[in-house]
Amino acid sequence: MSKIASKHVQSPTRDDSVLDLILSRDPDLINNVQVLHNLGNSDHNIVTCTVHHENEVLVNKRTARDYCKGDYTAISRVLSETDWNHLLSGDMESCWSGFKQLLLGLEAIFISLKRFSDNGCGCD
């Protein structure tokens, strides 16, 4: 069942008329409504209010690779020692599959997992 909207602006906002509105379904959501002077060259007045709301903080917890602390020297060493002619022989699908497996394997070995608890990357 929907509630009837509450009209919070009671004072005129343009000449003698109430043309600028603040509406809510909860009469306790809005208070301290004030109609101030007009805004610049506008013929409408500024309307301010206080909005009461609950703020739920969500912490994004996830596990991801910590690329900031990867051992790129070791990855470079393995890549330089790779027999590319052997790895990239065959059709396109087998070449892609071998290349992808190599990179994912290096990632699993040389880039550790880290648990992040914010929306940032965690890099310093």
C-alpha positions as CSV (number, residue, x, y, z in Angstrom):
1,M,0.0,0.0,0.0
2,S,1.6,3.3,-1.0
3,K,1.4,6.3,1.3
4,I,0.1,9.7,0.2
5,A,2.9,12.2,-0.6
6,S,3.6,14.9,2.0
7,K,4.1,18.4,0.7
8,H,6.9,20.0,2.7
9,V,7.2,23.5,1.2
10,Q,4.5,25.7,2.7
11,S,5.8,29.2,1.9
12,P,5.7,31.0,-1.5
13,T,8.7,30.3,-3.7
14,R,7.8,32.6,-6.6
15,D,5.9,35.8,-5.8
16,D,2.8,34.6,-3.8
17,S,2.8,31.1,-5.2
18,V,4.3,27.8,-4.0
19,L,5.8,26.5,-7.3
20,D,8.9,24.7,-6.0
21,L,8.1,21.5,-4.2
22,I,9.6,18.9,-1.9
23,L,7.5,15.8,-1.8
24,S,8.0,12.6,0.2
25,R,6.0,9.6,1.2
26,D,7.3,9.9,4.8
27,P,6.4,13.1,6.6
28,D,9.3,12.6,9.0
29,L,11.9,12.3,6.3
30,I,12.1,16.1,5.6
31,N,12.3,19.0,8.0
32,N,13.8,22.4,8.5
33,V,12.4,23.6,5.2
34,Q,13.4,27.2,4.5
35,V,12.6,29.4,1.6
36,L,15.4,31.8,1.1
37,H,16.2,34.7,-1.3
38,N,16.0,34.2,-5.1
39,L,18.9,32.5,-6.9
40,G,20.8,35.0,-9.1
41,N,18.5,36.4,-11.8
42,S,15.9,33.7,-11.3
43,D,12.4,34.7,-10.1
44,H,12.3,31.5,-8.0
45,N,13.5,31.4,-4.4
46,I,16.1,28.9,-3.1
47,V,14.5,26.1,-1.0
48,T,16.6,24.2,1.5
49,C,15.8,21.3,3.8
50,T,17.2,18.6,6.0
51,V,16.7,15.0,4.8
52,H,16.8,12.3,7.4
53,H,17.9,8.9,6.1
54,E,19.8,5.8,7.2
55,N,23.1,5.1,5.7
56,E,24.2,1.5,5.4
57,V,27.9,1.1,4.8
58,L,28.7,-2.0,2.7
59,V,32.2,-3.4,2.8
60,N,33.2,-5.0,-0.5
61,K,35.2,-8.1,0.5
62,R,36.8,-10.0,-2.4
63,T,39.8,-12.0,-3.2
64,A,41.9,-11.0,-6.1
65,R,45.5,-11.1,-7.4
66,D,47.8,-8.6,-5.8
67,Y,49.4,-7.4,-9.1
68,C,51.2,-4.6,-7.1
69,K,53.4,-7.3,-5.5
70,G,53.8,-9.7,-8.3
71,D,57.2,-11.3,-9.0
72,Y,57.6,-9.9,-12.5
73,T,61.4,-10.7,-12.6
74,A,60.5,-14.4,-12.3
75,I,57.7,-14.1,-14.9
76,S,60.1,-12.4,-17.3
77,R,62.7,-15.1,-16.7
78,V,60.2,-17.9,-17.5
79,L,58.9,-16.1,-20.6
80,S,62.5,-15.6,-21.9
81,E,63.2,-19.3,-21.4
82,T,60.0,-20.4,-23.1
83,D,60.3,-22.3,-26.4
84,W,57.9,-20.1,-28.4
85,N,58.3,-22.0,-31.6
86,H,57.0,-25.2,-29.9
87,L,54.3,-23.3,-27.9
88,L,53.0,-21.5,-30.9
89,S,53.0,-24.4,-33.4
90,G,49.7,-25.7,-34.7
91,D,46.4,-24.1,-35.4
92,M,45.2,-20.8,-33.9
93,E,43.1,-22.5,-31.2
94,S,45.9,-24.6,-29.9
95,C,48.4,-21.7,-30.0
96,W,45.9,-19.5,-28.1
97,S,45.2,-22.2,-25.6
98,G,48.9,-22.9,-24.9
99,F,49.7,-19.2,-24.6
100,K,46.7,-18.6,-22.2
101,Q,47.6,-21.6,-20.1
102,L,51.2,-20.3,-19.8
103,L,50.1,-16.9,-18.7
104,L,47.5,-18.1,-16.2
105,G,50.0,-20.6,-14.8
106,L,52.6,-17.8,-14.3
107,E,49.9,-15.6,-12.7
108,A,49.0,-18.4,-10.3
109,I,52.6,-19.0,-9.3
110,F,54.1,-15.5,-9.1
111,I,51.1,-13.2,-8.3
112,S,49.7,-14.0,-4.9
113,L,46.1,-13.7,-3.8
114,K,45.0,-10.9,-1.5
115,R,41.8,-10.3,0.3
116,F,40.6,-6.7,-0.4
117,S,38.0,-5.1,1.9
118,D,37.4,-1.8,0.1
119,N,36.7,-0.7,-3.4
120,G,40.3,0.3,-4.1
121,C,43.0,-1.8,-5.6
122,G,45.0,-1.9,-2.3
123,C,48.1,-0.7,-4.1
124,D,50.5,1.6,-2.2
